[in-house]
């Protein structure tokens, strides 16, 4: 559920947890080699202000029964 915390913070639904701010969470997930790099990247991540977004609908593209406004592709090189 760690990705839910990151997403909820990005959309302004929750405050950014300390372990995410200081880079520990992303380093622990193996996404960064050190906490400083992770913290710098998280600090640069755009975030919406609380109350700016009312909700987000997310689904696998092949199974979505709606026409999406945005499609996000994610991968790891």
C-alpha positions as CSV (number, residue, x, y, z in Angstrom):
1,X,0.0,0.0,0.0
2,X,3.0,2.3,-0.1
3,X,2.2,3.5,-3.6
4,X,-1.3,4.5,-2.3
5,X,0.4,6.8,0.2
6,X,2.5,8.4,-2.5
7,X,-0.5,8.9,-4.7
8,X,-2.7,10.2,-1.9
9,X,0.0,12.8,-1.1
10,X,0.4,13.8,-4.7
11,X,-3.3,14.5,-5.0
12,X,-3.5,16.4,-1.7
13,X,-5.6,13.8,0.1
14,X,-3.0,13.2,2.8
15,X,0.1,14.9,4.0
16,X,3.5,13.6,2.9
17,X,4.7,11.0,5.4
18,X,8.1,11.7,7.1
19,X,9.6,8.5,5.7
20,X,8.7,9.6,2.2
21,X,10.0,13.1,2.8
22,X,13.4,11.9,4.1
23,X,13.8,9.3,1.3
24,X,13.7,6.2,3.6
25,X,10.5,4.8,2.0
26,X,11.7,4.9,-1.6
27,X,15.2,3.7,-0.8
28,X,13.6,0.8,1.2
29,X,11.5,-0.1,-1.9
30,X,14.7,-0.3,-3.9
31,X,13.8,2.6,-6.2
32,X,16.8,4.7,-5.1
33,X,20.3,3.9,-4.0
34,X,20.4,6.4,-1.2
35,X,17.9,8.4,0.9
36,X,19.3,11.8,-0.2
37,X,18.5,11.1,-3.9
38,X,15.1,9.8,-3.0
39,X,14.3,12.8,-0.8
40,X,15.4,15.3,-3.5
41,X,13.2,13.6,-6.1
42,X,10.2,13.5,-3.8
43,X,10.8,17.1,-3.0
44,X,10.6,18.0,-6.7
45,X,7.4,15.9,-7.2
46,X,4.4,18.2,-8.1
47,X,1.6,17.9,-5.6
48,X,-1.9,19.4,-5.5
49,X,-3.0,21.4,-2.5
50,X,-5.4,19.8,-0.1
51,X,-9.0,20.2,-1.4
52,X,-7.8,20.9,-5.0
53,X,-8.8,17.5,-6.2
54,X,-12.1,15.8,-5.2
55,X,-11.3,12.3,-6.4
56,X,-9.3,10.1,-8.8
57,X,-10.5,7.1,-10.8
58,X,-7.8,4.5,-11.5
59,X,-8.1,1.3,-13.5
60,X,-6.0,-0.9,-15.8
61,X,-6.4,0.5,-19.2
62,X,-7.7,-2.7,-20.8
63,X,-10.4,-3.0,-18.1
64,X,-11.5,0.6,-17.8
65,X,-15.2,1.0,-18.5
66,X,-14.7,4.8,-19.0
67,X,-12.7,7.0,-21.4
68,X,-9.7,8.3,-19.4
69,X,-8.6,11.9,-19.4
70,X,-5.0,10.9,-18.6
71,X,-3.1,7.6,-19.3
72,X,0.0,7.1,-17.2
73,X,2.7,4.6,-18.2
74,X,5.2,3.5,-15.6
75,X,8.3,1.4,-16.0
76,X,11.6,0.7,-14.5
77,X,14.6,0.8,-16.9
